[in-house]
Amino acid sequence: MAGACTAAICHLLCHPTPANPNRNPSSEPPQNPNLRKIQIKLQANNINGGRQRRQLLLLCLPIWVTNSSGSCIGGAWGLELVSPAERDASALVSRRVGEAVELLERGRDLQAQGDFIHALYYFTQVIENYKDFALSDYARVGRALALYEVGDREEAIAEMEDVSISLKGYPEVHAALAAALYVDKHAPLLAENQFTIATLLDPHYTDISYVRETKHWPPSLVSSLQHFIALS
């Protein structure tokens, strides 16, 4: 019985559907030869049209080349991406950034050597001439530390308070402000708040040797911080 079923299924799969014996070929409409030509022509036009569209797309893609002056030019439209004025402005900014960084590093080197008077000069140059750059705030931190050492502590504290807002989250300025507020302003609560911010961000500021030997704080500010840590 199983063999009979298999043979029947195989017969259905292997043999095509028999033609309809009642089909009358003469009853079907004759093929129009002109219609067949039109269909062939439309197919050819579709193929050629697709090829032309691809060619146009390739022609529209910009080809970037570099001219003798080094500027980039779009080949498809002939447009310069960077104008001479923009190139000059970019070169000017790059040069000014380099000058500001050089002055800032020079001030820090002098601070590390203990020459706070000359360090103050270089930090001030950065602030006055490059205040449109964010790095000028770091020069203000150095300037505040130097001012604290050379005797103008009121201005130093005012600078620290201002920079603690513009550089909020920079632990050094918060630690320095804490020491100055405690010793010079007799404001232990404010000092404690600032020192908490500083030590949460960087616990090294609880170590006097760190601020003296690594951060190169001036002796007067190191002494203020030591008093704050010892008495708080």
Wavefront OBJ file of the C-alpha trace (Angstrom):
o trace
v 0.000 0.000 0.000
v 2.881 2.338 0.849
v 4.463 1.599 -2.535
v 1.256 2.510 -4.329
v 1.079 5.869 -2.549
v 4.721 6.621 -3.376
v 4.214 5.810 -7.003
v 1.154 8.007 -7.186
v 2.959 10.998 -5.594
v 5.963 10.523 -7.835
v 3.665 10.469 -10.800
v 2.159 13.779 -9.789
v 5.572 15.385 -9.234
v 7.340 14.099 -12.306
v 4.707 14.621 -14.952
v 3.568 18.010 -16.189
v -0.034 19.037 -16.037
v -1.803 17.542 -19.044
v -2.999 19.900 -21.699
v -6.643 20.825 -21.794
v -8.217 18.655 -24.510
v -10.994 21.206 -24.951
v -8.551 24.074 -25.723
v -9.104 25.527 -29.157
v -5.979 27.279 -30.527
v -8.051 29.048 -33.128
v -10.085 30.756 -30.377
v -7.034 32.698 -28.983
v -6.414 36.182 -30.368
v -3.545 36.313 -32.839
v -0.318 38.042 -31.798
v 0.087 41.526 -33.250
v 3.588 41.749 -34.759
v 3.652 45.542 -34.335
v 2.861 45.191 -30.640
v 5.747 42.767 -30.252
v 8.137 45.281 -31.884
v 6.977 48.025 -29.534
v 7.611 45.819 -26.493
v 11.148 44.989 -27.682
v 11.851 48.674 -28.335
v 10.610 49.675 -24.859
v 12.843 47.069 -23.245
v 15.857 48.364 -25.181
v 15.033 51.949 -24.184
v 14.829 50.933 -20.527
v 18.276 49.322 -20.719
v 19.805 52.315 -22.489
v 18.080 54.733 -20.134
v 19.494 52.973 -17.075
v 22.968 53.074 -18.585
v 22.632 56.790 -19.338
v 21.427 57.533 -15.808
v 24.444 55.750 -14.365
v 26.735 57.734 -16.644
v 25.132 61.014 -15.582
v 25.473 60.050 -11.924
v 29.176 59.393 -12.380
v 29.582 62.746 -14.121
v 27.887 64.511 -11.225
v 30.226 63.047 -8.594
v 32.799 65.669 -7.493
v 36.427 64.911 -8.225
v 38.669 66.596 -5.663
v 42.101 67.660 -6.761
v 44.759 69.818 -5.224
v 46.109 72.774 -7.136
v 49.640 74.120 -6.996
v 48.867 76.397 -4.043
v 47.725 73.473 -1.932
v 44.027 74.368 -1.865
v 41.385 71.749 -2.528
v 39.195 72.253 -5.611
v 36.019 70.427 -6.583
v 36.425 69.184 -10.149
v 32.732 68.923 -10.955
v 31.903 72.493 -9.939
v 35.322 74.145 -9.921
v 34.853 75.571 -6.397
v 37.586 76.083 -3.818
v 36.634 74.521 -0.488
v 38.843 76.897 1.513
v 39.213 80.503 0.464
v 42.527 82.358 0.850
v 40.980 84.483 3.607
v 39.930 81.369 5.530
v 43.399 79.864 5.138
v 44.976 83.043 6.475
v 42.565 83.162 9.428
v 43.285 79.529 10.287
v 47.041 80.131 10.108
v 46.671 83.168 12.371
v 44.733 81.205 14.993
v 47.281 78.387 14.927
v 50.121 80.850 15.370
v 48.392 82.623 18.278
v 47.643 79.327 20.026
v 51.300 78.363 19.747
v 52.388 81.712 21.192
v 49.931 81.433 24.108
v 51.041 77.905 24.959
v 54.691 78.958 24.855
v 54.052 81.844 27.270
v 52.026 79.624 29.602
v 54.740 76.973 29.706
v 57.387 79.630 30.298
v 55.420 80.951 33.268
v 55.076 77.464 34.725
v 58.790 76.804 34.302
v 59.619 79.990 36.209
v 57.083 79.061 38.884
v 58.796 75.691 39.306
v 62.113 77.515 39.729
v 60.630 79.740 42.435
v 60.819 82.898 40.315
v 57.277 84.066 40.963
v 57.820 87.662 39.894
v 58.790 86.723 36.337
v 56.240 83.898 36.290
v 53.587 86.514 37.083
v 54.705 88.514 34.032
v 54.281 85.587 31.630
v 50.934 84.511 33.073
v 49.694 88.079 32.739
v 50.809 88.200 29.088
v 48.654 85.178 28.313
v 45.634 86.683 30.078
v 45.925 90.088 28.419
v 46.770 89.020 24.872
v 45.010 85.664 24.532
v 41.912 85.987 26.711
v 39.764 84.665 23.843
v 41.367 81.224 24.351
v 40.178 78.814 27.039
v 43.755 78.169 28.159
v 43.904 81.724 29.498
v 41.937 80.473 32.532
v 44.856 78.192 33.415
v 47.150 81.192 33.179
v 44.842 82.948 35.634
v 45.382 80.103 38.118
v 49.151 80.552 37.823
v 48.794 84.304 38.118
v 46.717 83.945 41.302
v 49.342 81.694 42.895
v 52.126 84.118 41.972
v 50.140 87.112 43.257
v 49.608 85.355 46.573
v 53.369 84.995 46.963
v 54.437 88.506 45.937
v 52.126 90.142 48.478
v 48.872 91.116 46.714
v 46.729 88.526 48.446
v 43.423 90.370 48.048
v 43.755 90.361 44.280
v 44.984 86.768 44.370
v 41.906 85.600 46.286
v 39.583 87.556 43.993
v 41.244 85.877 41.004
v 40.887 82.446 42.615
v 37.199 83.010 43.344
v 36.559 84.081 39.772
v 38.497 81.198 38.218
v 36.854 78.670 40.560
v 33.641 79.459 38.653
v 35.024 79.512 35.094
v 37.144 76.411 35.810
v 34.722 74.713 38.167
v 35.952 71.185 38.747
v 39.650 72.092 38.387
v 40.960 70.802 41.742
v 44.033 73.019 42.056
v 42.111 76.289 42.137
v 39.634 74.909 44.688
v 42.447 73.726 46.975
v 44.311 77.042 46.709
v 41.141 78.987 47.396
v 40.430 76.824 50.449
v 43.848 77.612 51.940
v 43.517 81.347 51.238
v 39.959 81.591 52.560
v 40.907 79.858 55.784
v 44.052 81.869 56.579
v 43.348 85.279 55.034
v 39.556 85.565 55.104
v 38.959 83.562 58.283
v 36.141 81.709 56.554
v 36.484 78.082 57.663
v 33.121 76.929 56.301
v 33.767 78.333 52.844
v 37.281 76.915 52.949
v 35.956 73.511 53.907
v 33.511 73.529 50.992
v 36.246 74.389 48.516
v 38.632 71.802 49.934
v 35.951 69.116 49.783
v 35.494 69.800 46.052
v 39.253 69.690 45.496
v 39.891 66.450 47.375
v 36.908 64.674 45.854
v 38.378 65.422 42.434
v 41.995 64.772 43.424
v 42.931 63.401 46.868
v 46.575 64.411 46.331
v 45.793 67.883 47.672
v 45.758 66.507 51.211
v 49.499 65.904 50.796
v 51.639 68.979 51.439
v 54.622 67.523 49.581
v 52.457 67.143 46.477
v 51.559 70.826 46.240
v 55.096 71.871 47.091
v 57.125 69.525 44.874
v 54.734 68.537 42.077
v 52.453 71.553 41.699
v 55.203 74.025 42.690
v 53.014 76.205 44.882
v 54.673 79.258 46.412
v 55.871 78.843 50.008
v 53.269 81.224 51.443
v 50.371 79.278 49.947
v 51.885 75.944 51.008
v 52.038 77.310 54.555
v 48.385 78.412 54.386
v 47.294 74.990 53.199
v 49.339 73.350 55.955
v 47.592 75.485 58.571
v 44.192 74.617 57.131
v 44.849 70.859 57.094
v 46.329 70.910 60.592
v 43.523 72.911 62.214
v 40.439 71.910 60.256
l 1 2 3 4 5 6 7 8 9 10 11 12 13 14 15 16 17 18 19 20 21 22 23 24 25 26 27 28 29 30 31 32 33 34 35 36 37 38 39 40 41 42 43 44 45 46 47 48 49 50 51 52 53 54 55 56 57 58 59 60 61 62 63 64 65 66 67 68 69 70 71 72 73 74 75 76 77 78 79 80 81 82 83 84 85 86 87 88 89 90 91 92 93 94 95 96 97 98 99 100 101 102 103 104 105 106 107 108 109 110 111 112 113 114 115 116 117 118 119 120 121 122 123 124 125 126 127 128 129 130 131 132 133 134 135 136 137 138 139 140 141 142 143 144 145 146 147 148 149 150 151 152 153 154 155 156 157 158 159 160 161 162 163 164 165 166 167 168 169 170 171 172 173 174 175 176 177 178 179 180 181 182 183 184 185 186 187 188 189 190 191 192 193 194 195 196 197 198 199 200 201 202 203 204 205 206 207 208 209 210 211 212 213 214 215 216 217 218 219 220 221 222 223 224 225 226 227 228 229 230 231 232
